[in-house]
Amino acid sequence: MTTPSLLTRRAFARTLLAGSAVSLAALDELDAAIAQKITALNQKFLDDEAPDGAYWEEIRKLFEFEDRFIMMNNGTLGPMPKSVFNTLMRYFRVQVSNPYDGYNYLPAIRESVRDKLAAFVNASPDEVAITSNTTEGLNFVINGLDLKAGDEVLMSNLEHPGHIGPWKLKEKRAGIVIKEVPLSATARSVDEIVGAFAAAITPRARVLSISHTVFITGLIMPLRELSQLAHDKGLLILADSAHGIGMLDLDMKALGIDFFASSPYKWLGAPTGVGLLYVRKEAVDKVYPTVVSSGWETNAAASKLDPSGQRSDAMLYALDEALNFNNRIGKSRIERRIKVLAARLKQELAKIPGVKVHTPADPYLSAGLNAFSMGGALEAKLVDYLREKYNLVVRTTGNAKAGTFGVRVSTPIYVSTKEVDMVVEGVRTLLAHKA
Ligand SMILES: Cc1ncc(COP(=O)(O)O)c(C=O)c1O
């Protein structure tokens, strides 16, 4: 059997098109070979011996990229490892060719995926709902909370539309009051951030609703400290962590958060269409479900928030394999790798006159999203330059009026310092030629 790393794209496509019995076995073998490959790499390169270099070069080969394509915008959508794609195809094939099994046997995996997802973020399975994406998870919580006219919700000025929209809807329908707490685009300390929210809490405040992973600046909000503040003041706390799963070594118990929504297709390698919604045990009965069928009245677990009706179970199998893939490498190793690459990028950028790095240097307040500005409308030019010269994808982000407009660069595990340096070269070149 050809090992996955040696399998060409064309041969891989042929495998998928082969007769179903043969290809199901072939896909299983491919996945097993990828698992063995990671085990062998782990044995060869001990955890603390490979911050960069050969280990990660080999891991990169386990992803399915177009030739020379470099994805450094995981913040929007990340790639899948080959084994995740294999798994997705394997179970879509069941649905295509045997719909009876599609409803009879495929859904049986749901609870075991919930268990694995819960363990991945150090939560209990009855605290995990499986949604479609972060926006859906945020909508489910915000729509389902029983808030009254005049109740206040505190948000920051750095929130995503998928988080602002559902609160605006609630404002219109229930008369709640949204209070925006302005954070400086250069907020650099835990005290500054926690202090800004603490100062805004009034006796009408009910919910602190904030980004964990700020999509504009790359700031990682100090959730543990903010949860402490919220609970000390009797508030619930909701975190929009669209980028968190697969980027950070998450621990719900340590964070103490009430609600946490994340999208595993950005950094974890899952397909679009599956999402995590964590609800702390003590908060489950505070949320009504939104998309229901029978049984919601008696379900006391977070699974009551799973959207009801037929869903694509092939996605669940693929999510399961994405969790396996990340578990094999190790969550803390992944977080460390992402932060090592990010630190190099930020350090190099900070040396260049004219560049303003918007992301904190502190690894407690930052991770794999890195944002910076160059001035002179060079940001959009950099996006084009990197794509044309290196086939490397980044994006612009932020808002000029708020002083946050810039370029956003993700540093996922499958890139190396070589790709980080391509970004730095682009910045230097464009600034040198600005006339
Ligand atoms: C901070 C933040 N929240 C929410 C979202 C929406 O995520 P999704 O489209 O996966 O629901 C994004 C998307 O990038 C985001 O960056």
The ligand as a Tripos MOL2 file, in Angstrom:
@<TRIPOS>MOLECULE
LIG
   16    16     1     0     0
SMALL
NO_CHARGES

@<TRIPOS>ATOM
      1 C1        -14.0810   36.5500   16.1990 C.3       1 LIG1
      2 C2        -15.0160   35.8870   15.2380 C.ar      1 LIG1
      3 N1        -16.2470   35.5650   15.6440 N.ar      1 LIG1
      4 C3        -17.1310   34.9370   14.8410 C.ar      1 LIG1
      5 C4        -16.7930   34.5840   13.5610 C.ar      1 LIG1
      6 C5        -17.7790   33.8530   12.7160 C.3       1 LIG1
      7 O1        -17.3270   32.5480   12.5560 O.3       1 LIG1
      8 P1        -18.1720   31.4910   11.7250 P.3       1 LIG1
      9 O2        -18.3350   32.0660   10.3580 O.co2     1 LIG1
     10 O3        -17.3140   30.2840   11.7400 O.co2     1 LIG1
     11 O4        -19.4790   31.3160   12.3980 O.co2     1 LIG1
     12 C6        -15.5110   34.8890   13.0830 C.ar      1 LIG1
     13 C7        -15.1060   34.4950   11.7200 C.2       1 LIG1
     14 O5        -13.9990   34.5900   11.3040 O.2       1 LIG1
     15 C8        -14.6120   35.5630   13.9400 C.ar      1 LIG1
     16 O6        -13.3950   35.9040   13.5190 O.3       1 LIG1
@<TRIPOS>BOND
     1     1     2 1
     2     2     3 ar
     3     2    15 ar
     4     3     4 ar
     5     4     5 ar
     6     5     6 1
     7     5    12 ar
     8     6     7 1
     9     7     8 1
    10     8     9 2
    11     8    10 1
    12     8    11 1
    13    12    13 1
    14    12    15 ar
    15    13    14 2
    16    15    16 1
@<TRIPOS>SUBSTRUCTURE
     1 LIG1         1 GROUP 0 **** ****
